[in-house]
Amino acid sequence: MASSMPHRAFLLGLVGLVLLWSGLSPRDRFTWFMEVFPVLIAVPVLLATGRRFPFTNLAYGLMALHAIILMVGGKYTYAEMPFFNWIRDEFGLARNYYDRLGHLAQGFVPAVVAREILVRQSPLKKGAWLFVTVTSLCLSASALYELLEWQTAVWTGEAAEAFLGTQGDIWDTQWDMFLALAGALTSQILLGPFHDSQMADVRIPPKNL
């Protein structure tokens, strides 16, 4: 279904509250800023374009969930998220896996957003080429983010250690991109039909409203 104003207002309020909580005494202020920066950019853009291009409830809900994942990671750093520390210790795991969840979401959520924009604004039709294009966009975005992490580490040195969150894994970058790819594939396969039904009901508000 098309997104409703109450639905968007609720999600905006929720994201705002989590952002406020996240920014109060984070573990590392530099890491907090780097992690929440995409949220600080995306929210104003979505507010500015919401009337001309309202996303579906599914897309807005997933974007809010992704924002919360980023803000929680900013609060604690990805390597020290308390609940995932408990999981690590309880099950004898080698690392805190919260960053893996973050990179899975990095493919899962943008796939829905990219799919919706392409279906509604481009000549691409639902089918194999749409699937391949969305997957490629998500994987490209993940690779770009890894380049950003690399360049941040070059510029800031030790200050970027918590932001990188490799936890000693030499294959961390490859895992990050693989999980983003897995997220993009899973999202399209699992949510594609439901997403299509929601997009079919989207109505663009008249310009004079």
MDTraj code that builds the backbone (N, CA, C; nanometers):
import mdtraj as md
import numpy as np

residues = "MET ALA SER SER MET PRO HIS ARG ALA PHE LEU LEU GLY LEU VAL GLY LEU VAL LEU LEU TRP SER GLY LEU SER PRO ARG ASP ARG PHE THR TRP PHE MET GLU VAL PHE PRO VAL LEU ILE ALA VAL PRO VAL LEU LEU ALA THR GLY ARG ARG PHE PRO PHE THR ASN LEU ALA TYR GLY LEU MET ALA LEU HIS ALA ILE ILE LEU MET VAL GLY GLY LYS TYR THR TYR ALA GLU MET PRO PHE PHE ASN TRP ILE ARG ASP GLU PHE GLY LEU ALA ARG ASN TYR TYR ASP ARG LEU GLY HIS LEU ALA GLN GLY PHE VAL PRO ALA VAL VAL ALA ARG GLU ILE LEU VAL ARG GLN SER PRO LEU LYS LYS GLY ALA TRP LEU PHE VAL THR VAL THR SER LEU CYS LEU SER ALA SER ALA LEU TYR GLU LEU LEU GLU TRP GLN THR ALA VAL TRP THR GLY GLU ALA ALA GLU ALA PHE LEU GLY THR GLN GLY ASP ILE TRP ASP THR GLN TRP ASP MET PHE LEU ALA LEU ALA GLY ALA LEU THR SER GLN ILE LEU LEU GLY PRO PHE HIS ASP SER GLN MET ALA ASP VAL ARG ILE PRO PRO LYS ASN LEU".split()
xyz = np.array([
    [0.0836, -0.1188, 0.0000],
    [0.0000, 0.0000, 0.0000],
    [0.0874, 0.1242, 0.0000],
    [0.0294, 0.2340, -0.0400],
    [0.1026, 0.3590, -0.0348],
    [0.1265, 0.3980, 0.1103],
    [0.2354, 0.4663, 0.1333],
    [0.2674, 0.5072, 0.2693],
    [0.1675, 0.6113, 0.3172],
    [0.1371, 0.6084, 0.4463],
    [0.0450, 0.7046, 0.5056],
    [0.1230, 0.8027, 0.5912],
    [0.0667, 0.9218, 0.6084],
    [0.1326, 1.0227, 0.6899],
    [0.1516, 0.9766, 0.8343],
    [0.0506, 0.9145, 0.8994],
    [0.0727, 0.8661, 1.0372],
    [0.1860, 0.7630, 1.0454],
    [0.1918, 0.6763, 0.9462],
    [0.2979, 0.5747, 0.9433],
    [0.4353, 0.6413, 0.9345],
    [0.4471, 0.7378, 0.8443],
    [0.5747, 0.8077, 0.8288],
    [0.6090, 0.8896, 0.9524],
    [0.5090, 0.9522, 1.0113],
    [0.5332, 1.0332, 1.1315],
    [0.5818, 0.9459, 1.2468],
    [0.5206, 0.8274, 1.2603],
    [0.5632, 0.7348, 1.3661],
    [0.7082, 0.6919, 1.3454],
    [0.7425, 0.6548, 1.2228],
    [0.8794, 0.6111, 1.1948],
    [0.9793, 0.7244, 1.2152],
    [0.9418, 0.8446, 1.1737],
    [1.0295, 0.9597, 1.1921],
    [1.0525, 0.9865, 1.3408],
    [0.9452, 0.9790, 1.4197],
    [0.9605, 0.9992, 1.5629],
    [1.0473, 0.8921, 1.6268],
    [1.0280, 0.7679, 1.5841],
    [1.1076, 0.6573, 1.6384],
    [1.2552, 0.6759, 1.6061],
    [1.2848, 0.7085, 1.4800],
    [1.4245, 0.7305, 1.4398],
    [1.4840, 0.8488, 1.5159],
    [1.4050, 0.9543, 1.5353],
    [1.4534, 1.0706, 1.6092],
    [1.4877, 1.0371, 1.7530],
    [1.4033, 0.9572, 1.8181],
    [1.4291, 0.9184, 1.9572],
    [1.5543, 0.8315, 1.9687],
    [1.5694, 0.7357, 1.8760],
    [1.6882, 0.6490, 1.8797],
    [1.8139, 0.7307, 1.8494],
    [1.8029, 0.8270, 1.7597],
    [1.9171, 0.9135, 1.7295],
    [1.9586, 0.9928, 1.8526],
    [1.8605, 1.0472, 1.9255],
    [1.8900, 1.1224, 2.0474],
    [1.9581, 1.0329, 2.1501],
    [1.9031, 0.9132, 2.1711],
    [1.9627, 0.8178, 2.2660],
    [2.1036, 0.7792, 2.2222],
    [2.1196, 0.7554, 2.0929],
    [2.2489, 0.7127, 2.0400],
    [2.3556, 0.8194, 2.0616],
    [2.3161, 0.9460, 2.0477],
    [2.4133, 1.0539, 2.0572],
    [2.4516, 1.0923, 2.1984],
    [2.3811, 1.0382, 2.2980],
    [2.4127, 1.0682, 2.4378],
    [2.5247, 0.9763, 2.4861],
    [2.6412, 1.0314, 2.5040],
    [2.7575, 0.9580, 2.5560],
    [2.7870, 0.8296, 2.4800],
    [2.8069, 0.8378, 2.3487],
    [2.8458, 0.7164, 2.2755],
    [2.9851, 0.6720, 2.3177],
    [3.0159, 0.5463, 2.2884],
    [3.1456, 0.4920, 2.3278],
    [3.2609, 0.5667, 2.2607],
    [3.2415, 0.6052, 2.1356],
    [3.3452, 0.6772, 2.0615],
    [3.2759, 0.7780, 1.9706],
    [3.2966, 0.9069, 1.9959],
    [3.2219, 1.0107, 1.9246],
    [3.2524, 1.0117, 1.7747],
    [3.3787, 0.9891, 1.7361],
    [3.4132, 0.9862, 1.5944],
    [3.3389, 0.8724, 1.5239],
    [3.3399, 0.7535, 1.5851],
    [3.2702, 0.6394, 1.5264],
    [3.1211, 0.6664, 1.5183],
    [3.0662, 0.7278, 1.6232],
    [2.9229, 0.7607, 1.6226],
    [2.8886, 0.8475, 1.5022],
    [2.9663, 0.9516, 1.4804],
    [2.9362, 1.0414, 1.3691],
    [2.9466, 0.9682, 1.2354],
    [3.0499, 0.8874, 1.2169],
    [3.0673, 0.8169, 1.0910],
    [2.9537, 0.7181, 1.0656],
    [2.9038, 0.6552, 1.1723],
    [2.7977, 0.5567, 1.1550],
    [2.6620, 0.6213, 1.1299],
    [2.6321, 0.7332, 1.1976],
    [2.4996, 0.7942, 1.1839],
    [2.4940, 0.8958, 1.0702],
    [2.6072, 0.9269, 1.0095],
    [2.6093, 1.0258, 0.9025],
    [2.5108, 0.9931, 0.7903],
    [2.5003, 0.8661, 0.7449],
    [2.4013, 0.8366, 0.6411],
    [2.2586, 0.8692, 0.6844],
    [2.2286, 0.8510, 0.8132],
    [2.0947, 0.8830, 0.8635],
    [2.0707, 1.0334, 0.8584],
    [2.1721, 1.1095, 0.8961],
    [2.1603, 1.2555, 0.8967],
    [2.1407, 1.3111, 0.7561],
    [2.1877, 1.2395, 0.6561],
    [2.1689, 1.2803, 0.5170],
    [2.0339, 1.2305, 0.4640],
    [2.0007, 1.1051, 0.4926],
    [1.8821, 1.0431, 0.4332],
    [1.7521, 1.1046, 0.4837],
    [1.7441, 1.1332, 0.6130],
    [1.6179, 1.1840, 0.6688],
    [1.5752, 1.3153, 0.6033],
    [1.6622, 1.4170, 0.5940],
    [1.6206, 1.5400, 0.5262],
    [1.5817, 1.5185, 0.3796],
    [1.6544, 1.4297, 0.3106],
    [1.6224, 1.4020, 0.1706],
    [1.4835, 1.3396, 0.1587],
    [1.4533, 1.2439, 0.2457],
    [1.3219, 1.1780, 0.2421],
    [1.2102, 1.2750, 0.2775],
    [1.2367, 1.3651, 0.3717],
    [1.1363, 1.4655, 0.4080],
    [1.1108, 1.5614, 0.2918],
    [1.2175, 1.5983, 0.2230],
    [1.2050, 1.6943, 0.1130],
    [1.1356, 1.6347, -0.0087],
    [1.1488, 1.5040, -0.0284],
    [1.0930, 1.4397, -0.1483],
    [0.9678, 1.3583, -0.1194],
    [0.9227, 1.3574, 0.0061],
    [0.8129, 1.2696, 0.0454],
    [0.6827, 1.2932, -0.0271],
    [0.6530, 1.4172, -0.0635],
    [0.5287, 1.4456, -0.1354],
    [0.5390, 1.4077, -0.2828],
    [0.6524, 1.4372, -0.3433],
    [0.6693, 1.4075, -0.4863],
    [0.6911, 1.2587, -0.5118],
    [0.7552, 1.1922, -0.4163],
    [0.7838, 1.0498, -0.4352],
    [0.7693, 0.9768, -0.3019],
    [0.6454, 0.9511, -0.2597],
    [0.6270, 0.8755, -0.1359],
    [0.6582, 0.7274, -0.1578],
    [0.7459, 0.6742, -0.0756],
    [0.7765, 0.5319, -0.0827],
    [0.6630, 0.4509, -0.0197],
    [0.6681, 0.3215, -0.0382],
    [0.5717, 0.2316, 0.0243],
    [0.6007, 0.2190, 0.1737],
    [0.5015, 0.1692, 0.2476],
    [0.5217, 0.1419, 0.3898],
    [0.6372, 0.0457, 0.4119],
    [0.6486, -0.0538, 0.3243],
    [0.7579, -0.1511, 0.3358],
    [0.8927, -0.0822, 0.3268],
    [0.9101, 0.0041, 0.2271],
    [1.0382, 0.0712, 0.2080],
    [1.0700, 0.1630, 0.3253],
    [0.9726, 0.2418, 0.3686],
    [0.9968, 0.3317, 0.4813],
    [1.0276, 0.2533, 0.6086],
    [0.9563, 0.1451, 0.6310],
    [0.9806, 0.0644, 0.7502],
    [1.1205, 0.0045, 0.7520],
    [1.1638, -0.0461, 0.6368],
    [1.2982, -0.1037, 0.6282],
    [1.4052, 0.0034, 0.6424],
    [1.3814, 0.1206, 0.5853],
    [1.4781, 0.2288, 0.6003],
    [1.4919, 0.2699, 0.7466],
    [1.3797, 0.2743, 0.8184],
    [1.3851, 0.3077, 0.9614],
    [1.4626, 0.2007, 1.0384],
    [1.4388, 0.0739, 1.0051],
    [1.5111, -0.0355, 1.0705],
    [1.6604, -0.0253, 1.0444],
    [1.6975, 0.0047, 0.9209],
    [1.8388, 0.0190, 0.8867],
    [1.9010, 0.1349, 0.9629],
    [1.8274, 0.2450, 0.9726],
    [1.8768, 0.3610, 1.0473],
    [1.9023, 0.3247, 1.1928],
    [1.8122, 0.2467, 1.2509],
    [1.8289, 0.2060, 1.3910],
    [1.9512, 0.1173, 1.4072],
    [1.9724, 0.0249, 1.3143],
    [2.0920, -0.0602, 1.3189],
    [2.2184, 0.0261, 1.3166],
    [2.2200, 0.1269, 1.2288],
    [2.3359, 0.2163, 1.2204],
    [2.3551, 0.2950, 1.3496],
    [2.2469, 0.3438, 1.4066],
    [2.2576, 0.4284, 1.5257],
    [2.2972, 0.3475, 1.6489],
    [2.2505, 0.2251, 1.6585],
    [2.2944, 0.1383, 1.7682],
    [2.4432, 0.1074, 1.7528],
    [2.4857, 0.0807, 1.6288],
    [2.6278, 0.0583, 1.6034],
    [2.7106, 0.1808, 1.6366],
    [2.6556, 0.2983, 1.6096],
    [2.7257, 0.4207, 1.6448],
    [2.7365, 0.4410, 1.7949],
    [2.6341, 0.4010, 1.8668],
    [2.6326, 0.4168, 2.0130],
    [2.7426, 0.3343, 2.0790],
    [2.7522, 0.2076, 2.0406],
    [2.8420, 0.1152, 2.1100],
    [2.9699, 0.0829, 2.0321],
    [2.9741, 0.1146, 1.9042],
    [3.0646, 0.0622, 1.8020],
    [3.0204, -0.0804, 1.7689],
    [3.0426, -0.1214, 1.6469],
    [2.9947, -0.2521, 1.6018],
    [3.0631, -0.3676, 1.6743],
    [3.1845, -0.3465, 1.7186],
    [3.2580, -0.4551, 1.7840],
    [3.2212, -0.4726, 1.9300],
    [3.1440, -0.3763, 1.9867],
    [3.1141, -0.3817, 2.1303],
    [2.9656, -0.3714, 2.1598],
    [2.8801, -0.4066, 2.0643],
    [2.7366, -0.4030, 2.0889],
    [2.7041, -0.5051, 2.1987],
    [2.6480, -0.4622, 2.3135],
    [2.6365, -0.5493, 2.4314],
    [2.5620, -0.6799, 2.4079],
    [2.4474, -0.6763, 2.3403],
    [2.3711, -0.7996, 2.3212],
    [2.4494, -0.8999, 2.2380],
    [2.5191, -0.8524, 2.1363],
    [2.5981, -0.9431, 2.0529],
    [2.7274, -0.9855, 2.1234],
    [2.7735, -0.9063, 2.2195],
    [2.8818, -0.9533, 2.3063],
    [2.8336, -1.0716, 2.3896],
    [2.7108, -1.0612, 2.4403],
    [2.6531, -1.1714, 2.5185],
    [2.6408, -1.2972, 2.4320],
    [2.5929, -1.2815, 2.3078],
    [2.5822, -1.3959, 2.2169],
    [2.7203, -1.4570, 2.1931],
    [2.8199, -1.3721, 2.1707],
    [2.9570, -1.4203, 2.1482],
    [3.0055, -1.5029, 2.2670],
    [2.9867, -1.4497, 2.3884],
    [3.0366, -1.5179, 2.5075],
    [2.9551, -1.6425, 2.5395],
    [2.8237, -1.6343, 2.5211],
    [2.7355, -1.7472, 2.5550],
    [2.7615, -1.8676, 2.4648],
    [2.7895, -1.8417, 2.3375],
    [2.8055, -1.9513, 2.2417],
    [2.9505, -1.9727, 2.1994],
    [3.0430, -1.9031, 2.2652],
    [3.1844, -1.9227, 2.2365],
    [3.2246, -1.8841, 2.0959],
    [3.1668, -1.7777, 2.0451],
    [3.1985, -1.7336, 1.9092],
    [3.3301, -1.6568, 1.9074],
    [3.3850, -1.6407, 1.7878],
    [3.5175, -1.5792, 1.7752],
    [3.5115, -1.4270, 1.7792],
    [3.3924, -1.3689, 1.7578],
    [3.3831, -1.2238, 1.7475],
    [3.2411, -1.1773, 1.7769],
    [3.2259, -1.0465, 1.7892],
    [3.0942, -0.9847, 1.7965],
    [3.0429, -0.9720, 1.6529],
    [2.9260, -1.0297, 1.6270],
    [2.8764, -1.0373, 1.4897],
    [2.7769, -0.9268, 1.4541],
    [2.7688, -0.8225, 1.5342],
    [2.6742, -0.7156, 1.5025],
    [2.7093, -0.6481, 1.3697],
    [2.8383, -0.6367, 1.3405],
    [2.8757, -0.5741, 1.2131],
    [2.8310, -0.6581, 1.0949],
    [2.8251, -0.7906, 1.1129],
    [2.7761, -0.8765, 1.0053],
    [2.6277, -0.8472, 0.9787],
    [2.5516, -0.8284, 1.0866],
    [2.4112, -0.7912, 1.0708],
    [2.4000, -0.6590, 0.9964],
    [2.4850, -0.5634, 1.0320],
    [2.4820, -0.4337, 0.9660],
    [2.5077, -0.4427, 0.8168],
    [2.6017, -0.5262, 0.7771],
    [2.6336, -0.5365, 0.6349],
    [2.5302, -0.6205, 0.5603],
    [2.4654, -0.7140, 0.6283],
    [2.3527, -0.7841, 0.5663],
    [2.2409, -0.6841, 0.5367],
    [2.2139, -0.5959, 0.6334],
    [2.1123, -0.4920, 0.6132],
    [2.1532, -0.3953, 0.5040],
    [2.2828, -0.3760, 0.4862],
    [2.3338, -0.2844, 0.3841],
    [2.2973, -0.3301, 0.2436],
    [2.2684, -0.4580, 0.2282],
    [2.2185, -0.5077, 0.1002],
    [2.0687, -0.5273, 0.1005],
    [2.0149, -0.5755, 0.2123],
    [1.8730, -0.6107, 0.2226],
    [1.7827, -0.4891, 0.2038],
    [1.8146, -0.3799, 0.2736],
    [1.7280, -0.2613, 0.2700],
    [1.7444, -0.1808, 0.1413],
    [1.8673, -0.1452, 0.1011],
    [1.8807, -0.0702, -0.0240],
    [1.8240, -0.1426, -0.1459],
    [1.8173, -0.2752, -0.1418],
    [1.7600, -0.3482, -0.2550],
    [1.6136, -0.3103, -0.2753],
    [1.5397, -0.2981, -0.1671],
    [1.3982, -0.2589, -0.1773],
    [1.3864, -0.1144, -0.2253],
    [1.4706, -0.0278, -0.1703],
    [1.4671, 0.1134, -0.2091],
    [1.5028, 0.1296, -0.3576],
    [1.6128, 0.0663, -0.4005],
    [1.6549, 0.0757, -0.5405],
    [1.5507, 0.0149, -0.6326],
    [1.4925, -0.0966, -0.5923],
    [1.3904, -0.1640, -0.6727],
    [1.2697, -0.0736, -0.6931],
    [1.2297, -0.0067, -0.5860],
    [1.1125, 0.0792, -0.5953],
    [1.1381, 0.1992, -0.6859],
    [1.2535, 0.2594, -0.6741],
    [1.2865, 0.3739, -0.7589],
    [1.2920, 0.3322, -0.9055],
    [1.3554, 0.2194, -0.9341],
    [1.3698, 0.1751, -1.0724],
    [1.2352, 0.1359, -1.1331],
    [1.1521, 0.0644, -1.0572],
    [1.0222, 0.0216, -1.1103],
    [0.9334, 0.1415, -1.1403],
    [0.9383, 0.2409, -1.0535],
    [0.8467, 0.3543, -1.0671],
    [0.9009, 0.4694, -1.1510],
    [1.0337, 0.4744, -1.1721],
    [1.0910, 0.5907, -1.2379],
    [1.1753, 0.5585, -1.3611],
    [1.1935, 0.4326, -1.3933],
    [1.2782, 0.3984, -1.5079],
    [1.2018, 0.3060, -1.6028],
    [1.2553, 0.2859, -1.7228],
    [1.1894, 0.1951, -1.8177],
    [1.2005, 0.0476, -1.7783],
    [1.2834, 0.0170, -1.6801],
    [1.3006, -0.1236, -1.6420],
    [1.1699, -0.1841, -1.5924],
    [1.1405, -0.3039, -1.6383],
    [1.0225, -0.3769, -1.5943],
    [1.0632, -0.4860, -1.4957],
    [0.9669, -0.5345, -1.4203],
    [0.9939, -0.6416, -1.3256],
    [1.0393, -0.7655, -1.4024],
    [1.1476, -0.8255, -1.3539],
    [1.2014, -0.9414, -1.4227],
    [1.3503, -0.9556, -1.3991],
    [1.4144, -1.0322, -1.4843],
    [1.5545, -1.0675, -1.4627],
    [1.6458, -0.9458, -1.4637],
    [1.6231, -0.8532, -1.5587],
    [1.7128, -0.7384, -1.5673],
    [1.6984, -0.6469, -1.4472],
    [1.5786, -0.6328, -1.3960],
    [1.5586, -0.5541, -1.2737],
    [1.6320, -0.6190, -1.1573],
    [1.6208, -0.7504, -1.1457],
    [1.6870, -0.8243, -1.0381],
    [1.8384, -0.8052, -1.0447],
    [1.8943, -0.8200, -1.1637],
    [2.0391, -0.8062, -1.1814],
    [2.0834, -0.6626, -1.1541],
    [2.0076, -0.5663, -1.2021],
    [2.0448, -0.4255, -1.1837],
    [2.0423, -0.3865, -1.0367],
    [1.9375, -0.4247, -0.9657],
    [1.9282, -0.3933, -0.8225],
    [2.0426, -0.4591, -0.7459],
    [2.0693, -0.5847, -0.7768],
    [2.1786, -0.6557, -0.7095],
    [2.3121, -0.5868, -0.7352],
    [2.3351, -0.5465, -0.8591],
    [2.4601, -0.4796, -0.8945],
    [2.4737, -0.3452, -0.8223],
    [2.3649, -0.2707, -0.8136],
    [2.3682, -0.1429, -0.7438],
    [2.4029, -0.1613, -0.5962],
    [2.3425, -0.2611, -0.5333],
    [2.3690, -0.2860, -0.3910],
    [2.5135, -0.3295, -0.3683],
    [2.5625, -0.4158, -0.4547],
    [2.7008, -0.4620, -0.4403],
    [2.7978, -0.3470, -0.4665],
    [2.7654, -0.2613, -0.5616],
    [2.8498, -0.1448, -0.5888],
    [2.8512, -0.0499, -0.4692],
    [2.7344, -0.0288, -0.4086],
    [2.7269, 0.0592, -0.2917],
    [2.8076, 0.0021, -0.1758],
    [2.8037, -0.1293, -0.1596],
    [2.8808, -0.1928, -0.0528],
    [3.0304, -0.1753, -0.0770],
    [3.0734, -0.1954, -0.2008],
    [3.2151, -0.1769, -0.2341],
    [3.2575, -0.0317, -0.2129],
    [3.1700, 0.0622, -0.2487],
    [3.1998, 0.2041, -0.2283],
    [3.2159, 0.2353, -0.0800],
    [3.1317, 0.1742, 0.0026],
    [3.1413, 0.1958, 0.1466],
    [3.2730, 0.1409, 0.2013],
    [3.3166, 0.0262, 0.1489],
    [3.4440, -0.0292, 0.1921],
    [3.5597, 0.0639, 0.1526],
    [3.5498, 0.1258, 0.0359],
    [3.6511, 0.2232, -0.0051],
    [3.6500, 0.3451, 0.0874],
    [3.5298, 0.3856, 0.1301],
    [3.5192, 0.4964, 0.2243],
    [3.5861, 0.4611, 0.3568],
    [3.5621, 0.3398, 0.4059],
    [3.6268, 0.2955, 0.5299],
    [3.7788, 0.2965, 0.5146],
    [3.8258, 0.2472, 0.4027],
    [3.9712, 0.2438, 0.3772],
    [4.0293, 0.3841, 0.3770],
    [3.9642, 0.4757, 0.3052],
    [4.0173, 0.6114, 0.2963],
    [4.0095, 0.6827, 0.4316],
    [3.9041, 0.6552, 0.5073],
    [3.8927, 0.7137, 0.6415],
    [4.0076, 0.6673, 0.7299],
    [4.0426, 0.5395, 0.7195],
    [4.1534, 0.4858, 0.7977],
    [4.2855, 0.5502, 0.7562],
    [4.3021, 0.5747, 0.6262],
    [4.4249, 0.6399, 0.5777],
    [4.4346, 0.7817, 0.6323],
    [4.3237, 0.8528, 0.6318],
    [4.3239, 0.9929, 0.6751],
    [4.3377, 1.0095, 0.8257],
    [4.2748, 0.9209, 0.9017],
    [4.2649, 0.9429, 1.0467],
    [4.3476, 0.8464, 1.1307],
    [4.4031, 0.7435, 1.0710],
    [4.4880, 0.6503, 1.1453],
    [4.4106, 0.5733, 1.2505],
    [4.4604, 0.5726, 1.3732],
    [4.4019, 0.4931, 1.4805],
    [4.2608, 0.5366, 1.5156],
    [4.2252, 0.6604, 1.4861],
    [4.0906, 0.7091, 1.5180],
    [3.9829, 0.6292, 1.4451],
    [4.0181, 0.5651, 1.3332],
    [3.9199, 0.4908, 1.2538],
    [3.9117, 0.3439, 1.2927],
    [3.9873, 0.3006, 1.3921],
    [3.9912, 0.1575, 1.4244],
    [3.8543, 0.1031, 1.4621],
    [3.7809, 0.1764, 1.5473],
    [3.6480, 0.1302, 1.5873],
    [3.5501, 0.1367, 1.4706],
    [3.5685, 0.2352, 1.3816],
    [3.4810, 0.2478, 1.2654],
    [3.5004, 0.1312, 1.1697],
    [3.6245, 0.0884, 1.1513],
    [3.6519, -0.0253, 1.0641],
    [3.5945, -0.1545, 1.1220],
    [3.6137, -0.1775, 1.2502],
    [3.5544, -0.2922, 1.3182],
    [3.5954, -0.4269, 1.2628],
    [3.7178, -0.4406, 1.2154],
    [3.7596, -0.5677, 1.1558],
    [3.7769, -0.6784, 1.2589],
    [3.8024, -0.6431, 1.3829],
    [3.8198, -0.7395, 1.4922],
    [3.9227, -0.8470, 1.4577],
    [4.0281, -0.8061, 1.3874],
    [4.1369, -0.8979, 1.3572],
    [4.1128, -0.9920, 1.2411],
    [4.0011, -0.9782, 1.1716],
    [3.9681, -1.0675, 1.0602],
    [4.0253, -1.0104, 0.9308],
    [4.1217, -1.0794, 0.8711],
    [4.1848, -1.0287, 0.7485],
    [4.0886, -1.0319, 0.6296],
    [3.9814, -1.1111, 0.6412],
    [3.8831, -1.1208, 0.5333],
    [3.7582, -1.0375, 0.5631],
    [3.7671, -0.9434, 0.6544],
    [3.6493, -0.8678, 0.6959],
    [3.5853, -0.7929, 0.5787],
    [3.6640, -0.7302, 0.4951],
    [3.6099, -0.6554, 0.3813],
    [3.5349, -0.7468, 0.2863],
    [3.5921, -0.8637, 0.2598],
    [3.5264, -0.9585, 0.1694],
    [3.3952, -1.0096, 0.2296],
    [3.3965, -1.0386, 0.3605],
    [3.2742, -1.0807, 0.4278],
    [3.1670, -0.9730, 0.4198],
    [3.2077, -0.8471, 0.4404],
    [3.1119, -0.7364, 0.4368],
    [3.0412, -0.7295, 0.3016],
    [3.1174, -0.7398, 0.1944],
    [3.0578, -0.7304, 0.0611],
    [2.9743, -0.8541, 0.0289],
    [3.0205, -0.9704, 0.0734],
    [2.9423, -1.0920, 0.0510],
    [2.8071, -1.0843, 0.1214],
    [2.8062, -1.0339, 0.2448],
    [2.6806, -1.0261, 0.3200],
    [2.5862, -0.9224, 0.2588],
    [2.6417, -0.8129, 0.2078],
    [2.5564, -0.7163, 0.1380],
    [2.4945, -0.7803, 0.0139],
    [2.5718, -0.8590, -0.0576],
    [2.5201, -0.9309, -0.1741],
    [2.4108, -1.0287, -0.1320],
    [2.4374, -1.1052, -0.0259],
    [2.3377, -1.2005, 0.0237],
    [2.2105, -1.1289, 0.0664],
    [2.2258, -1.0146, 0.1313],
    [2.1088, -0.9387, 0.1737],
    [2.0273, -0.8902, 0.0557],
    [2.0931, -0.8409, -0.0487],
    [2.0223, -0.7917, -0.1667],
    [1.9465, -0.9044, -0.2368],
    [2.0089, -1.0197, -0.2490],
    [1.9429, -1.1344, -0.3123],
    [1.8238, -1.1819, -0.2298],
    [1.8457, -1.1966, -0.0997],
    [1.7398, -1.2456, -0.0114],
    [1.6207, -1.1514, -0.0094],
    [1.6486, -1.0220, -0.0029],
    [1.5425, -0.9223, 0.0012],
    [1.4526, -0.9316, -0.1213],
    [1.5137, -0.9384, -0.2376],
    [1.4342, -0.9417, -0.3606],
    [1.3544, -1.0709, -0.3737],
    [1.4135, -1.1819, -0.3324],
    [1.3451, -1.3106, -0.3447],
    [1.2288, -1.3203, -0.2456],
    [1.2529, -1.2806, -0.1213],
    [1.1514, -1.2954, -0.0180],
    [1.0424, -1.1883, -0.0250],
    [1.0817, -1.0657, -0.0557],
    [0.9881, -0.9540, -0.0458],
    [0.9344, -0.9060, -0.1800],
    [0.9881, -0.9571, -0.2906],
    [0.9487, -0.9089, -0.4221],
    [0.7985, -0.9046, -0.4456],
    [0.7256, -1.0154, -0.4295],
    [0.5808, -1.0131, -0.4553],
    [0.5052, -0.9172, -0.3632],
    [0.5405, -0.9167, -0.2348],
    [0.4751, -0.8258, -0.1407],
    [0.5059, -0.6802, -0.1761],
    [0.6300, -0.6536, -0.2140],
    [0.6693, -0.5192, -0.2546],
    [0.5916, -0.4763, -0.3789],
    [0.5739, -0.5662, -0.4731],
    [0.4979, -0.5347, -0.5940],
    [0.3544, -0.4957, -0.5601],
    [0.2936, -0.5681, -0.4671],
    [0.1548, -0.5385, -0.4308],
    [0.1429, -0.4019, -0.3640],
    [0.2435, -0.3640, -0.2855],
    [0.2407, -0.2323, -0.2228],
    [0.2616, -0.1216, -0.3269],
    [0.3540, -0.1428, -0.4187],
    [0.3786, -0.0404, -0.5210],
    [0.2576, -0.0202, -0.6112],
    [0.1789, -0.1253, -0.6314],
    [0.0610, -0.1136, -0.7174],
    [-0.0420, -0.0177, -0.6600],
    [-0.0374, 0.0040, -0.5280],
    [-0.1349, 0.0912, -0.4626],
    [-0.0839, 0.2329, -0.4391],
    [0.0401, 0.2628, -0.4805],
    [0.0959, 0.3952, -0.4548],
    [0.0201, 0.4997, -0.5353],
    [-0.0159, 0.6063, -0.4673],
    [-0.0799, 0.7198, -0.5324],
    [0.0010, 0.8449, -0.5005],
    [0.0422, 0.9182, -0.6011],
    [0.1172, 1.0411, -0.5810],
    [0.0188, 1.1530, -0.5475],
    [0.0374, 1.2225, -0.4335],
    [-0.0545, 1.3311, -0.3979],
    [-0.0544, 1.4415, -0.5038],
    [-0.1682, 1.5057, -0.5284],
    [-0.1708, 1.6187, -0.6220],
    [-0.0758, 1.7278, -0.5797],
    [-0.0196, 1.8012, -0.6748],
    [0.0811, 1.9021, -0.6443],
    [0.0259, 2.0191, -0.5643],
    [-0.1051, 2.0434, -0.5736],
    [-0.1623, 2.1577, -0.5026],
    [-0.1972, 2.1284, -0.3575],
    [-0.1715, 2.0041, -0.3127],
    [-0.1999, 1.9705, -0.1717],
    [-0.0820, 2.0056, -0.0850],
])
top = md.Topology()
chain = top.add_chain()
for i, resn in enumerate(residues, 1):
    res = top.add_residue(resn, chain, resSeq=i)
    for name in ("N", "CA", "C"):
        top.add_atom(name, md.element.get_by_symbol(name[0]), res)
traj = md.Trajectory(xyz[None], top)
